[in-house]
Structure formats: C-alpha cells, structure tokens
Amino acid sequence: MSEEGFELLDGEHAIIPVMFGDAVAAAKVADEMLHHGVFVTAFSYPVVPKGAARIRVQLSAAHSSEDVEACVQAFVKSRAAAGSEFP
C-alpha cells in the first residue's frame, strides 16, 4: 500500500488504517471498493478526530498473497475512480 502512495498507520494489528484525512474522499473510495469486490468501511469524525478520516481493513491468516494484492489494486483503482488526490 505504501508503494502505491497510501499512508498507513503504524502498528502490529490485524486492523490496518488507511489514512485519507478528508471524510468525503474516504467515503467515496470505500464506495468504489465495493465495485471491486472488497468491502471496507470509512471512518470519520466523530469516530476519529476531524481531519483523520480513514478506511480500516482487516487482514487474517486466511488471506493469501493474491488476496492482499487484489485488495491493494482495488484501492488504487477506487482512489482513481473516486477522483481522490488523497494519499
């Protein structure tokens, strides 16, 4: 994700926050992700601080390397389709 220009919050958790900052951008990308077969949820204020909107994805041992790459590509395509300039 970082190589594709996305900002991820550091940590060693199964839940990975993909930062967008802008609530509208995060919501648009989350909506576009469904068109690529990936269900994610955008979070914005008041769930997270203002200006810290994000999409949370959850990884598990059941995901293959191919699953992870498909998700990354879905993010790339969804960001482009949403017209988002965030990260």
Biopython code that builds the backbone (N, CA, C, O; Angstrom):
import numpy as np
from Bio.PDB.StructureBuilder import StructureBuilder

atoms = [
    (1, "MET", "N", (0.837, -1.186, 0.000)),
    (1, "MET", "CA", (0.000, 0.000, 0.000)),
    (1, "MET", "C", (0.884, 1.252, 0.000)),
    (1, "MET", "O", (0.607, 2.211, -0.721)),
    (2, "SER", "N", (1.923, 1.238, 0.793)),
    (2, "SER", "CA", (2.814, 2.400, 0.852)),
    (2, "SER", "C", (3.459, 2.664, -0.501)),
    (2, "SER", "O", (3.599, 3.816, -0.909)),
    (3, "GLU", "N", (3.852, 1.601, -1.199)),
    (3, "GLU", "CA", (4.469, 1.758, -2.518)),
    (3, "GLU", "C", (3.511, 2.396, -3.514)),
    (3, "GLU", "O", (3.950, 3.017, -4.482)),
    (4, "GLU", "N", (2.218, 2.253, -3.289)),
    (4, "GLU", "CA", (1.202, 2.843, -4.169)),
    (4, "GLU", "C", (0.781, 4.236, -3.709)),
    (4, "GLU", "O", (-0.131, 4.834, -4.280)),
    (5, "GLY", "N", (1.454, 4.755, -2.665)),
    (5, "GLY", "CA", (1.196, 6.120, -2.229)),
    (5, "GLY", "C", (0.161, 6.280, -1.141)),
    (5, "GLY", "O", (-0.291, 7.394, -0.874)),
    (6, "PHE", "N", (-0.226, 5.181, -0.504)),
    (6, "PHE", "CA", (-1.188, 5.265, 0.591)),
    (6, "PHE", "C", (-0.449, 5.407, 1.914)),
    (6, "PHE", "O", (0.618, 4.828, 2.113)),
    (7, "GLU", "N", (-1.040, 6.193, 2.816)),
    (7, "GLU", "CA", (-0.480, 6.358, 4.158)),
    (7, "GLU", "C", (-1.171, 5.381, 5.091)),
    (7, "GLU", "O", (-2.394, 5.396, 5.225)),
    (8, "LEU", "N", (-0.382, 4.532, 5.734)),
    (8, "LEU", "CA", (-0.904, 3.564, 6.698)),
    (8, "LEU", "C", (-0.428, 3.954, 8.087)),
    (8, "LEU", "O", (0.697, 4.423, 8.256)),
    (9, "LEU", "N", (-1.287, 3.759, 9.081)),
    (9, "LEU", "CA", (-0.847, 3.989, 10.455)),
    (9, "LEU", "C", (0.004, 2.806, 10.890)),
    (9, "LEU", "O", (-0.318, 1.651, 10.612)),
    (10, "ASP", "N", (1.088, 3.116, 11.572)),
    (10, "ASP", "CA", (1.982, 2.069, 12.065)),
    (10, "ASP", "C", (1.315, 1.256, 13.162)),
    (10, "ASP", "O", (0.430, 1.739, 13.867)),
    (11, "GLY", "N", (1.748, 0.037, 13.289)),
    (11, "GLY", "CA", (1.257, -0.831, 14.346)),
    (11, "GLY", "C", (1.321, -2.278, 13.911)),
    (11, "GLY", "O", (1.519, -2.586, 12.735)),
    (12, "GLU", "N", (1.155, -3.136, 14.856)),
    (12, "GLU", "CA", (1.166, -4.571, 14.585)),
    (12, "GLU", "C", (-0.193, -5.132, 14.956)),
    (12, "GLU", "O", (-0.334, -5.864, 15.936)),
    (13, "HIS", "N", (-1.188, -4.779, 14.163)),
    (13, "HIS", "CA", (-2.559, -5.186, 14.418)),
    (13, "HIS", "C", (-3.146, -5.796, 13.161)),
    (13, "HIS", "O", (-2.652, -5.571, 12.056)),
    (14, "ALA", "N", (-4.188, -6.558, 13.336)),
    (14, "ALA", "CA", (-4.896, -7.113, 12.177)),
    (14, "ALA", "C", (-5.668, -6.030, 11.446)),
    (14, "ALA", "O", (-5.933, -6.157, 10.250)),
    (15, "ILE", "N", (-6.034, -4.963, 12.151)),
    (15, "ILE", "CA", (-6.770, -3.852, 11.533)),
    (15, "ILE", "C", (-5.763, -2.790, 11.108)),
    (15, "ILE", "O", (-4.992, -2.274, 11.917)),
    (16, "ILE", "N", (-5.792, -2.478, 9.809)),
    (16, "ILE", "CA", (-4.847, -1.514, 9.241)),
    (16, "ILE", "C", (-5.604, -0.262, 8.806)),
    (16, "ILE", "O", (-6.427, -0.341, 7.894)),
    (17, "PRO", "N", (-5.353, 0.892, 9.431)),
    (17, "PRO", "CA", (-5.988, 2.131, 8.988)),
    (17, "PRO", "C", (-5.264, 2.710, 7.764)),
    (17, "PRO", "O", (-4.053, 2.925, 7.789)),
    (18, "VAL", "N", (-6.021, 2.953, 6.707)),
    (18, "VAL", "CA", (-5.517, 3.610, 5.502)),
    (18, "VAL", "C", (-6.016, 5.045, 5.593)),
    (18, "VAL", "O", (-7.220, 5.294, 5.529)),
    (19, "MET", "N", (-5.094, 5.982, 5.740)),
    (19, "MET", "CA", (-5.445, 7.363, 6.034)),
    (19, "MET", "C", (-5.798, 8.150, 4.770)),
    (19, "MET", "O", (-5.123, 8.056, 3.745)),
    (20, "PHE", "N", (-6.883, 8.931, 4.877)),
    (20, "PHE", "CA", (-7.293, 9.817, 3.799)),
    (20, "PHE", "C", (-7.410, 11.253, 4.275)),
    (20, "PHE", "O", (-7.279, 12.181, 3.477)),
    (21, "GLY", "N", (-7.653, 11.450, 5.561)),
    (21, "GLY", "CA", (-7.802, 12.801, 6.095)),
    (21, "GLY", "C", (-9.177, 13.372, 5.829)),
    (21, "GLY", "O", (-9.896, 13.734, 6.760)),
    (22, "ASP", "N", (-9.546, 13.455, 4.565)),
    (22, "ASP", "CA", (-10.819, 14.029, 4.148)),
    (22, "ASP", "C", (-11.925, 12.978, 4.212)),
    (22, "ASP", "O", (-11.802, 11.903, 3.624)),
    (23, "ALA", "N", (-12.997, 13.289, 4.924)),
    (23, "ALA", "CA", (-14.101, 12.339, 5.117)),
    (23, "ALA", "C", (-14.793, 11.984, 3.806)),
    (23, "ALA", "O", (-15.142, 10.825, 3.585)),
    (24, "VAL", "N", (-14.993, 12.967, 2.941)),
    (24, "VAL", "CA", (-15.684, 12.719, 1.670)),
    (24, "VAL", "C", (-14.842, 11.794, 0.796)),
    (24, "VAL", "O", (-15.369, 10.862, 0.188)),
    (25, "ALA", "N", (-13.542, 12.049, 0.731)),
    (25, "ALA", "CA", (-12.658, 11.203, -0.073)),
    (25, "ALA", "C", (-12.673, 9.767, 0.437)),
    (25, "ALA", "O", (-12.764, 8.829, -0.355)),
    (26, "ALA", "N", (-12.585, 9.589, 1.743)),
    (26, "ALA", "CA", (-12.587, 8.239, 2.315)),
    (26, "ALA", "C", (-13.893, 7.517, 1.994)),
    (26, "ALA", "O", (-13.880, 6.337, 1.644)),
    (27, "ALA", "N", (-15.010, 8.213, 2.112)),
    (27, "ALA", "CA", (-16.314, 7.603, 1.825)),
    (27, "ALA", "C", (-16.433, 7.223, 0.348)),
    (27, "ALA", "O", (-16.954, 6.157, 0.021)),
    (28, "LYS", "N", (-15.951, 8.096, -0.543)),
    (28, "LYS", "CA", (-16.010, 7.803, -1.977)),
    (28, "LYS", "C", (-15.167, 6.575, -2.324)),
    (28, "LYS", "O", (-15.604, 5.715, -3.088)),
    (29, "VAL", "N", (-13.976, 6.497, -1.769)),
    (29, "VAL", "CA", (-13.109, 5.355, -2.047)),
    (29, "VAL", "C", (-13.742, 4.080, -1.493)),
    (29, "VAL", "O", (-13.724, 3.046, -2.160)),
    (30, "ALA", "N", (-14.296, 4.139, -0.293)),
    (30, "ALA", "CA", (-14.954, 2.955, 0.281)),
    (30, "ALA", "C", (-16.104, 2.487, -0.604)),
    (30, "ALA", "O", (-16.275, 1.287, -0.817)),
    (31, "ASP", "N", (-16.886, 3.423, -1.116)),
    (31, "ASP", "CA", (-17.982, 3.065, -2.024)),
    (31, "ASP", "C", (-17.456, 2.417, -3.296)),
    (31, "ASP", "O", (-18.019, 1.429, -3.766)),
    (32, "GLU", "N", (-16.389, 2.960, -3.853)),
    (32, "GLU", "CA", (-15.806, 2.401, -5.071)),
    (32, "GLU", "C", (-15.238, 1.002, -4.843)),
    (32, "GLU", "O", (-15.265, 0.163, -5.744)),
    (33, "MET", "N", (-14.729, 0.754, -3.649)),
    (33, "MET", "CA", (-14.141, -0.557, -3.343)),
    (33, "MET", "C", (-15.157, -1.674, -3.548)),
    (33, "MET", "O", (-14.793, -2.773, -3.967)),
    (34, "LEU", "N", (-16.415, -1.406, -3.259)),
    (34, "LEU", "CA", (-17.451, -2.427, -3.456)),
    (34, "LEU", "C", (-17.542, -2.867, -4.908)),
    (34, "LEU", "O", (-17.848, -4.027, -5.184)),
    (35, "HIS", "N", (-17.279, -1.953, -5.843)),
    (35, "HIS", "CA", (-17.303, -2.290, -7.267)),
    (35, "HIS", "C", (-16.176, -3.255, -7.635)),
    (35, "HIS", "O", (-16.211, -3.897, -8.685)),
    (36, "HIS", "N", (-15.187, -3.346, -6.765)),
    (36, "HIS", "CA", (-14.054, -4.238, -6.995)),
    (36, "HIS", "C", (-14.104, -5.456, -6.078)),
    (36, "HIS", "O", (-13.126, -6.193, -5.945)),
    (37, "GLY", "N", (-15.255, -5.652, -5.452)),
    (37, "GLY", "CA", (-15.447, -6.850, -4.636)),
    (37, "GLY", "C", (-14.809, -6.822, -3.265)),
    (37, "GLY", "O", (-14.619, -7.866, -2.642)),
    (38, "VAL", "N", (-14.476, -5.628, -2.789)),
    (38, "VAL", "CA", (-13.840, -5.511, -1.477)),
    (38, "VAL", "C", (-14.717, -4.631, -0.593)),
    (38, "VAL", "O", (-14.991, -3.478, -0.925)),
    (39, "PHE", "N", (-15.152, -5.184, 0.530)),
    (39, "PHE", "CA", (-15.969, -4.426, 1.471)),
    (39, "PHE", "C", (-15.071, -3.816, 2.532)),
    (39, "PHE", "O", (-14.372, -4.530, 3.252)),
    (40, "VAL", "N", (-15.092, -2.499, 2.625)),
    (40, "VAL", "CA", (-14.361, -1.763, 3.656)),
    (40, "VAL", "C", (-15.292, -0.692, 4.206)),
    (40, "VAL", "O", (-16.323, -0.383, 3.609)),
    (41, "THR", "N", (-14.924, -0.138, 5.330)),
    (41, "THR", "CA", (-15.727, 0.904, 5.950)),
    (41, "THR", "C", (-14.873, 2.146, 6.159)),
    (41, "THR", "O", (-13.750, 2.068, 6.657)),
    (42, "ALA", "N", (-15.420, 3.287, 5.771)),
    (42, "ALA", "CA", (-14.752, 4.565, 6.026)),
    (42, "ALA", "C", (-15.175, 5.068, 7.398)),
    (42, "ALA", "O", (-16.338, 4.948, 7.785)),
    (43, "PHE", "N", (-14.231, 5.624, 8.118)),
    (43, "PHE", "CA", (-14.496, 6.205, 9.432)),
    (43, "PHE", "C", (-14.084, 7.663, 9.405)),
    (43, "PHE", "O", (-13.007, 8.010, 8.920)),
    (44, "SER", "N", (-14.952, 8.512, 9.931)),
    (44, "SER", "CA", (-14.644, 9.938, 10.016)),
    (44, "SER", "C", (-15.200, 10.468, 11.334)),
    (44, "SER", "O", (-15.769, 9.720, 12.129)),
    (45, "TYR", "N", (-15.025, 11.768, 11.551)),
    (45, "TYR", "CA", (-15.493, 12.406, 12.782)),
    (45, "TYR", "C", (-16.987, 12.147, 12.967)),
    (45, "TYR", "O", (-17.746, 12.298, 12.009)),
    (46, "PRO", "N", (-17.427, 11.770, 14.140)),
    (46, "PRO", "CA", (-16.797, 11.814, 15.446)),
    (46, "PRO", "C", (-16.157, 10.498, 15.883)),
    (46, "PRO", "O", (-15.720, 10.380, 17.028)),
    (47, "VAL", "N", (-16.094, 9.508, 14.994)),
    (47, "VAL", "CA", (-15.470, 8.228, 15.358)),
    (47, "VAL", "C", (-13.956, 8.385, 15.470)),
    (47, "VAL", "O", (-13.324, 7.769, 16.329)),
    (48, "VAL", "N", (-13.385, 9.200, 14.608)),
    (48, "VAL", "CA", (-11.956, 9.524, 14.641)),
    (48, "VAL", "C", (-11.848, 11.049, 14.650)),
    (48, "VAL", "O", (-12.819, 11.730, 14.322)),
    (49, "PRO", "N", (-10.692, 11.599, 15.018)),
    (49, "PRO", "CA", (-10.562, 13.055, 15.059)),
    (49, "PRO", "C", (-10.834, 13.713, 13.700)),
    (49, "PRO", "O", (-10.613, 13.101, 12.654)),
    (50, "LYS", "N", (-11.311, 14.953, 13.721)),
    (50, "LYS", "CA", (-11.515, 15.704, 12.477)),
    (50, "LYS", "C", (-10.207, 15.736, 11.695)),
    (50, "LYS", "O", (-9.130, 15.911, 12.265)),
    (51, "GLY", "N", (-10.320, 15.565, 10.392)),
    (51, "GLY", "CA", (-9.145, 15.588, 9.533)),
    (51, "GLY", "C", (-8.348, 14.304, 9.534)),
    (51, "GLY", "O", (-7.269, 14.242, 8.943)),
    (52, "ALA", "N", (-8.866, 13.272, 10.194)),
    (52, "ALA", "CA", (-8.151, 11.993, 10.281)),
    (52, "ALA", "C", (-9.009, 10.849, 9.736)),
    (52, "ALA", "O", (-8.927, 9.721, 10.222)),
    (53, "ALA", "N", (-9.828, 11.145, 8.726)),
    (53, "ALA", "CA", (-10.688, 10.113, 8.146)),
    (53, "ALA", "C", (-9.831, 8.991, 7.576)),
    (53, "ALA", "O", (-8.716, 9.205, 7.099)),
    (54, "ARG", "N", (-10.380, 7.811, 7.643)),
    (54, "ARG", "CA", (-9.626, 6.635, 7.227)),
    (54, "ARG", "C", (-10.547, 5.524, 6.788)),
    (54, "ARG", "O", (-11.753, 5.554, 7.032)),
    (55, "ILE", "N", (-9.963, 4.557, 6.145)),
    (55, "ILE", "CA", (-10.633, 3.299, 5.838)),
    (55, "ILE", "C", (-9.865, 2.229, 6.589)),
    (55, "ILE", "O", (-8.637, 2.166, 6.528)),
    (56, "ARG", "N", (-10.596, 1.399, 7.289)),
    (56, "ARG", "CA", (-9.948, 0.322, 8.028)),
    (56, "ARG", "C", (-10.123, -0.987, 7.275)),
    (56, "ARG", "O", (-11.227, -1.342, 6.861)),
    (57, "VAL", "N", (-9.030, -1.686, 7.108)),
    (57, "VAL", "CA", (-9.082, -3.020, 6.510)),
    (57, "VAL", "C", (-8.577, -4.013, 7.550)),
    (57, "VAL", "O", (-7.758, -3.673, 8.405)),
    (58, "GLN", "N", (-9.065, -5.215, 7.469)),
    (58, "GLN", "CA", (-8.659, -6.229, 8.433)),
    (58, "GLN", "C", (-8.078, -7.430, 7.703)),
    (58, "GLN", "O", (-8.730, -8.024, 6.844)),
    (59, "LEU", "N", (-6.863, -7.775, 8.049)),
    (59, "LEU", "CA", (-6.184, -8.925, 7.472)),
    (59, "LEU", "C", (-6.326, -10.123, 8.398)),
    (59, "LEU", "O", (-6.438, -9.981, 9.615)),
    (60, "SER", "N", (-6.318, -11.298, 7.796)),
    (60, "SER", "CA", (-6.319, -12.520, 8.605)),
    (60, "SER", "C", (-5.421, -13.544, 7.937)),
    (60, "SER", "O", (-5.008, -13.374, 6.790)),
    (61, "ALA", "N", (-5.124, -14.605, 8.667)),
    (61, "ALA", "CA", (-4.296, -15.682, 8.133)),
    (61, "ALA", "C", (-4.972, -16.371, 6.953)),
    (61, "ALA", "O", (-4.312, -17.072, 6.187)),
    (62, "ALA", "N", (-6.262, -16.183, 6.802)),
    (62, "ALA", "CA", (-6.998, -16.798, 5.695)),
    (62, "ALA", "C", (-6.753, -16.079, 4.364)),
    (62, "ALA", "O", (-7.062, -16.628, 3.307)),
    (63, "HIS", "N", (-6.203, -14.860, 4.400)),
    (63, "HIS", "CA", (-5.932, -14.114, 3.174)),
    (63, "HIS", "C", (-4.618, -14.584, 2.549)),
    (63, "HIS", "O", (-3.595, -14.687, 3.226)),
    (64, "SER", "N", (-4.667, -14.862, 1.262)),
    (64, "SER", "CA", (-3.458, -15.245, 0.529)),
    (64, "SER", "C", (-2.725, -13.990, 0.067)),
    (64, "SER", "O", (-3.248, -12.880, 0.163)),
    (65, "SER", "N", (-1.528, -14.179, -0.427)),
    (65, "SER", "CA", (-0.782, -13.056, -1.005)),
    (65, "SER", "C", (-1.557, -12.457, -2.169)),
    (65, "SER", "O", (-1.547, -11.243, -2.372)),
    (66, "GLU", "N", (-2.230, -13.314, -2.930)),
    (66, "GLU", "CA", (-3.037, -12.848, -4.059)),
    (66, "GLU", "C", (-4.216, -12.009, -3.580)),
    (66, "GLU", "O", (-4.563, -11.009, -4.209)),
    (67, "ASP", "N", (-4.839, -12.412, -2.463)),
    (67, "ASP", "CA", (-5.932, -11.627, -1.889)),
    (67, "ASP", "C", (-5.457, -10.229, -1.506)),
    (67, "ASP", "O", (-6.130, -9.235, -1.776)),
    (68, "VAL", "N", (-4.296, -10.171, -0.878)),
    (68, "VAL", "CA", (-3.756, -8.886, -0.435)),
    (68, "VAL", "C", (-3.445, -8.014, -1.646)),
    (68, "VAL", "O", (-3.769, -6.827, -1.647)),
    (69, "GLU", "N", (-2.822, -8.582, -2.676)),
    (69, "GLU", "CA", (-2.502, -7.804, -3.877)),
    (69, "GLU", "C", (-3.772, -7.331, -4.573)),
    (69, "GLU", "O", (-3.815, -6.208, -5.074)),
    (70, "ALA", "N", (-4.801, -8.165, -4.613)),
    (70, "ALA", "CA", (-6.077, -7.767, -5.217)),
    (70, "ALA", "C", (-6.682, -6.596, -4.445)),
    (70, "ALA", "O", (-7.254, -5.687, -5.049)),
    (71, "CYS", "N", (-6.564, -6.609, -3.143)),
    (71, "CYS", "CA", (-7.081, -5.512, -2.317)),
    (71, "CYS", "C", (-6.303, -4.227, -2.599)),
    (71, "CYS", "O", (-6.899, -3.158, -2.733)),
    (72, "VAL", "N", (-4.984, -4.325, -2.688)),
    (72, "VAL", "CA", (-4.170, -3.142, -2.983)),
    (72, "VAL", "C", (-4.584, -2.553, -4.324)),
    (72, "VAL", "O", (-4.764, -1.341, -4.438)),
    (73, "GLN", "N", (-4.738, -3.393, -5.334)),
    (73, "GLN", "CA", (-5.122, -2.907, -6.659)),
    (73, "GLN", "C", (-6.532, -2.318, -6.645)),
    (73, "GLN", "O", (-6.812, -1.357, -7.361)),
    (74, "ALA", "N", (-7.414, -2.890, -5.835)),
    (74, "ALA", "CA", (-8.763, -2.322, -5.697)),
    (74, "ALA", "C", (-8.683, -0.926, -5.091)),
    (74, "ALA", "O", (-9.423, -0.035, -5.508)),
    (75, "PHE", "N", (-7.804, -0.717, -4.120)),
    (75, "PHE", "CA", (-7.616, 0.616, -3.544)),
    (75, "PHE", "C", (-7.104, 1.594, -4.599)),
    (75, "PHE", "O", (-7.579, 2.726, -4.685)),
    (76, "VAL", "N", (-6.141, 1.158, -5.393)),
    (76, "VAL", "CA", (-5.572, 2.028, -6.425)),
    (76, "VAL", "C", (-6.658, 2.431, -7.426)),
    (76, "VAL", "O", (-6.803, 3.611, -7.744)),
    (77, "LYS", "N", (-7.408, 1.463, -7.913)),
    (77, "LYS", "CA", (-8.467, 1.740, -8.885)),
    (77, "LYS", "C", (-9.580, 2.584, -8.276)),
    (77, "LYS", "O", (-10.120, 3.478, -8.928)),
    (78, "SER", "N", (-9.917, 2.300, -7.038)),
    (78, "SER", "CA", (-11.000, 3.038, -6.373)),
    (78, "SER", "C", (-10.615, 4.475, -6.106)),
    (78, "SER", "O", (-11.440, 5.377, -6.253)),
    (79, "ARG", "N", (-9.371, 4.699, -5.716)),
    (79, "ARG", "CA", (-8.894, 6.068, -5.497)),
    (79, "ARG", "C", (-8.978, 6.854, -6.807)),
    (79, "ARG", "O", (-9.412, 8.006, -6.822)),
    (80, "ALA", "N", (-8.559, 6.223, -7.901)),
    (80, "ALA", "CA", (-8.616, 6.894, -9.208)),
    (80, "ALA", "C", (-10.056, 7.161, -9.629)),
    (80, "ALA", "O", (-10.371, 8.248, -10.113)),
    (81, "ALA", "N", (-10.924, 6.182, -9.449)),
    (81, "ALA", "CA", (-12.336, 6.330, -9.845)),
    (81, "ALA", "C", (-13.040, 7.393, -9.010)),
    (81, "ALA", "O", (-13.922, 8.095, -9.504)),
    (82, "ALA", "N", (-12.647, 7.506, -7.747)),
    (82, "ALA", "CA", (-13.268, 8.492, -6.855)),
    (82, "ALA", "C", (-12.723, 9.891, -7.107)),
    (82, "ALA", "O", (-13.251, 10.876, -6.590)),
    (83, "GLY", "N", (-11.667, 9.968, -7.902)),
    (83, "GLY", "CA", (-11.073, 11.268, -8.155)),
    (83, "GLY", "C", (-10.331, 11.826, -6.962)),
    (83, "GLY", "O", (-10.125, 13.033, -6.839)),
    (84, "SER", "N", (-9.934, 10.921, -6.085)),
    (84, "SER", "CA", (-9.291, 11.350, -4.846)),
    (84, "SER", "C", (-7.812, 11.642, -5.073)),
    (84, "SER", "O", (-7.093, 10.843, -5.672)),
    (85, "GLU", "N", (-7.373, 12.793, -4.588)),
    (85, "GLU", "CA", (-5.964, 13.129, -4.613)),
    (85, "GLU", "C", (-5.322, 12.815, -3.269)),
    (85, "GLU", "O", (-4.166, 13.163, -3.030)),
    (86, "PHE", "N", (-6.069, 12.163, -2.402)),
    (86, "PHE", "CA", (-5.556, 11.833, -1.084)),
    (86, "PHE", "C", (-4.892, 10.503, -1.155)),
    (86, "PHE", "O", (-5.117, 9.701, -2.062)),
    (87, "PRO", "N", (-4.043, 10.286, -0.141)),
    (87, "PRO", "CA", (-2.672, 9.984, -0.483)),
    (87, "PRO", "C", (-2.538, 9.342, -1.814)),
    (87, "PRO", "O", (-1.426, 9.028, -2.238)),
]
sb = StructureBuilder()
sb.init_structure("model")
sb.init_model(0)
sb.init_chain("A")
sb.init_seg("    ")
for serial, (resi, resn, name, xyz) in enumerate(atoms, 1):
    if name == "N":
        sb.init_residue(resn, " ", resi, " ")
    sb.init_atom(name, np.array(xyz, "f"), 0.0, 1.0, " ", f" {name:<3s}", serial, name[0])
structure = sb.get_structure()
